[in-house]
Structures are given as structure tokens and as C-alpha cells.
Amino acid sequence: MTDWIQVRLEASPENSERLCAILIELGAGGVEERPRGGGDWPVTQPWERSSTAKLEDLELVAWLPASTEHTAIKRLQAEGLNPSIEHAAAEDWEENWKKQHHAVQVSASLRVAPPWEAQEGDLVIEPGNAFGTGEHPATRACLEAVEDLAPGLRSCLDVGCGSGVLAIAANRHGLAALGVDIDPDAVAEARKNSHRNNSTADFTTTGLADIEKRWDLVVANLYAEVICDLSNHLVRVTGKHLVLAGILADRWEMVAESLCPPLVLTETRRDGDWISLRLERM
């Protein structure tokens, strides 16, 4: 097993992209951008930069194989940088990563857990690049809606399926479930999670525009702007219920207006900065 070093660099908006490229060239699988000194970025969509964020105070964090330490320090110092280096054994790095992901009790009958915390009966999701482990308010809102609405329904379409957790949960409630995502890596991960849970939920990269039939329940945990772009197709494939999440609080009315009519808004829920909507075809 490989030992690791954690590299921290101070950066600015002007040089962060170049420094990220250098870190990746040195062997980092990815680079995390944080506000310098801790704290959180304001909640925005990923393509936005809030004017209230102190973009002059950035910190870049990357993990590199320990064998590259000398080369990395030499290269970064040649750029006039003074990197902060911390060492971690492979098992420590793995344990630190695991500590970031825990089981989530969604309801009395549903607990979503990573494999290392899974108990009998849990819906097991391997945290990875695909979004959806049950920890985010938007994912929990969709899981709660699936549980509430599933009785009496036969089918579920999960649009932007990510890890597949929503389609797998729907399948547990007896619904024939299909998840669609434009990211082939997400679909591959969702299929693994489906197999891990002995689920018959299926997953595909087929675009929503090419989904023909109507589904009793459609769930879409997506950004507001994406939902609006897909609104005509979401209406077309919704047979009875449409559940939406991943919507920032200042944008839910824009989303509702793109779908109503012909759908009717039946419920709005808020969890922090996030809004989820339940709509119905009357």
C-alpha cells in the first residue's frame, strides 16, 4: 500500500488553475480548493462565484504518493511557493477518508450506509465520484418522497441518477426502476451499487429526450437551471408524481413556473438552503 503526503498551498484566483495543473502533473488524483483559514463557500451552483466569497484567500489541498515528496517540493519551490507537507500512512489516509462518510437514518425503515458501517437491511452505497450517499439534504428529501409515494405505484424513473441510490430505494419499495445519467462513470457506479444491494434497478446513459413511456414516479435531484432546461421532457415522462430536489431556495419558483401547468405543485419543503418540490399530474 502506498503512503501519502498531503500538500497545502496558498493560492489566488489568478494562479489557482496553473497550480492545480502542476499538482495533477506531480501525481495528485484531484485538487481541493478551500477558503483559506477554514469555513465554507457560500452555497451556489458549481458554475457560479458568489461576490461575497473572499476569492483572494484560497488554499489548495492535494494528496500525492509519498515517493514524490522530494520532486514535488523542488518543483513547487521553483515556482516560488512554500508548500505545507503532512505525512500519512496508507491505512491512516484510508481511515481518514472513511471518517467523512457515515450511515444516514432516512426513516424508521431506511438507513443508507457505506460498506464499512453497513448493517443487515441497510441500503449500501459505496462513496465515490457519483453523487448520492444519503448525506446531502437534497438526496434525503428524494428518499423520503420515494418512501411516501411508492405505495400503489409501479414504476420509477431517476433522472440524473448519480450513485443510483434513489432508483435502488424505489426498487426496494417494489417499483420497477430505471436510472438515467449522461455520465457513463456514474452509470457504471450505479450498476455496481445495484448489484451490491441485490436490486433489479437498471441504469443507462440514454438521454431523457429518448425515454418514451410515462413513469408513475419521476425523481430528479438536479440543479434548478438543468431542471428548467429539461422541464418539457420531465412533464412528458411523468405519469403521476414528480419529485425535484437540489434547488437553491431563491430558485424554486422559477422551477415551479417551468412545470406548472400542466403539473400541479402539491408540496414544498426546505432544509437549510435547499428546496425540494413535489408535483402531481391531476
N, C-alpha and C positions, 0 to 999 in steps of 0.2 A: 504494500500500500504506500502511496506517495504522501510524504509530508509536505506541508504548505506554508507559505508566508502570506500574511495579509499586508498589502501595500496601501497606504493612505497618502493622498496628495492634495494640497491646496490648489484650487483652480479658479478660473474666471470664465464667464461665458465665451470670451474670445478664444481661449486656448483649450477649453474642455474637450472639444471634438478631437483635436490633434493629440491630446494626452490620452484619451480613450483608445485611439488607434495605436499608439505606442504600447500601451498596456496589453492590448489584444495581441499585438505582434510579439510581445515578450512571453505570451502563453496564457493570458487570462481568458477564461471562457466568456466573461462578460464584465462590465464595469458598472458599479452602482454610483449614482450621483446623489449626494445628500446636501442639505443645508449645513454649512459649516457651524460647528458648535452644537449640533443636535436640533431637535424639533422636527416638525412635519411641513411639507409643502402645503399650501392651500389646496383644497380639493378642486381639481379641474379635469377637463378631458385631456387625454395624453398629448393632443396636438396644440394645447394652449400653454401660455406662460402668463400667470397672473401678475399684474402690475405691483401687487403687494409683496411678492416674493423677493427676497434680497439676493438677486442673482449674482451680485458681486462677491458673495460669500459661499463658495462651493467647496465641497470635498469629494474627491473621487476615491472609491474603495474597490480594490480588486484582489482576488486570490490567485497566486502563482505557485507553481511547483517549487519547493524549497531549493531544488538543484539549480534554479535560475537566479538565485539571490544575487550572487556577485555580478552577473551580467546585467540584471535589472538595475541594481544600484548604480553601476558605472554608466549605463545608458541614461538614466534619469538625471544623474548629477551632471552629465554632459549637456543636458537641457537646462541647466541652472536650477534644478529642483532639489529639494531636501526631503526625500520620502521618509515616512514613518513606517517601520517594519516590525511586525509581530510574527512569532513563530507558532505553529500549531501542528501537532502530530495528526496523522490521517484520522485516527479514531476520535480525536478531540474535535476536528473540523466536522466530522460526520455527526457527532453528538450535538454540537452547537447548532447545526442545521436542523436537526430533528427537534430541538427545543423550540423552534419557531413555529412548529405545526402540531396542533393538538386536536383531540376529538371534540366535536361540537354536538351538543344535545339540541337537536332542532325541535323535537317534540317528545311526548312520552313514548312514542313508538319508533322514532327515528333518531339514530345517532350516526353521524358521519365521522369516520376516524381514519388516520393514516395507518399503514400496516403495523407499525411498532406500538400502537395503542389500541389496536382493534380487539374487540370482544365479540363473542358469539352473537350474531344478529346485527352487527354493525354494517353499514354501507361503507365499504373500504375504498378509499381513494388515495392513490399514490401522488403526493405533491410533486409537481413538475412544472414544465413550461406552460401547460394548458391550464387556463383559469377555471377555478371551481372546486374548492375543498370544503365549502360549507362555512368558512370563517367570515367571509365578506357579507355585510348586511343584504346586499342585492341577491346573493345566492340563497341565503336563508329565507328571504321573502318568497322566492320562487319555490323553494322546497315546501314551505308552509302552504302555499297556494295549491301545489300539486296534491298535497295530502288532503286539503279541504275539498277540492273539486273533483278528485278522482272517482269517488263513489258514483256509480251509474254511467260512467264514461267508458269508452272502449279504446280510444287511441290518443296518442300524444306526439306532437312534433316539437322538438327542441331546436330552436334556430340560434346558431352560434353556440354549438354545444360545448366547446372547450373540453373539460375533463370528462364530460358525459354524465355528470352526477345527476342532472335533472331528468334525463331520459331514463337512467337506471332506476331512479327513485320512482318514476311513473310506472315503469315496468314492474316494480315490486308491488305496486297497487293494482296490478292486473291489466294494465293498459299495454297495447301494442305500441312500442315507442321507437321513434326514429330521430336521430340527431344529425343535423347538417352543420358543416363548418367549412369555410373557404380555406382553412389552414390544414394541409394534409397531416402535419405533425400532430395537431390536436385530435384529428380523427383517429390516427393510429393510437394515441394515448387513450382516447375514449374506448376504443375497442379492447385495449388491454384491461382497462378498469371494468368493462362489461364482463369480460371473461373471469376476472378476479372475483366478481360477485355472482357468478353463475347466472347472469342475466341474459335474456334474449333480445335486449335493446340493440338496435342496429345503428350504424353510423356511416355517413357518406360525405364526400365533398361536392355532391350535386348541389347546384345553386338553388336558392329559394324560388327563383323565376321558373325553374324546371320541375318544381314539385306541383303535381297536378291536382290530387284529391284534397278534400277538406278533412281536417282533423278535429276531433271533439275538443281537444285542449291543445293550444299552442302556447309555448313559453319562449320568451326572448329576453335574455339578460344581456342587453347591448346598450351602447351609448345613445343618447337622445337623437343626435343627428342621424345616426345609422338607422334607427327605428323609423324616423320620418322618411328617409330615402326608401325604405322597404315597405312603407305603410300600405300601398296598394296590394302588394303581394301578401302581406300579413292578413289583411282583410279577406283576400281571396281564399286563403287556405284555412281560415278559422271557421270551424263548424259551429261551435258553441261558445267556448271560453278562450280569451286571450289574456295572458299574464305577461306584464312587462316589468323589467327592473333594470338597474344600472343607470337610472335617470337622476341627474342632479336636481336639487329642489327648485331651482329657478327655471326649469325647462319642461316640467311635466305638462303644463297647459299647452305648450307647443306640440307635444307628442299627442295629447288627447285630441287636439283640433285636427291633427292629420288622420285620425281614425274614426272620429265621431262627426256625423253619421258615416257609414251605416251601423257601426258598433255603438254600444251604449256603455258609458263609464259607470261601473257599479261600486267601485271601492278604490280609495286612495290611501296608502299607508306611508308613513315617514319613519325613517330610522337614521337619525343624525342628518347628514347632508343628502341622503339618498331617498328617492321616492320609488315606490312600486305601484303599479296600476293593475286593476282587474277590469276587463271589459267583457261584454257579452253580446252575442247576436240574438236579438229578440225575435 
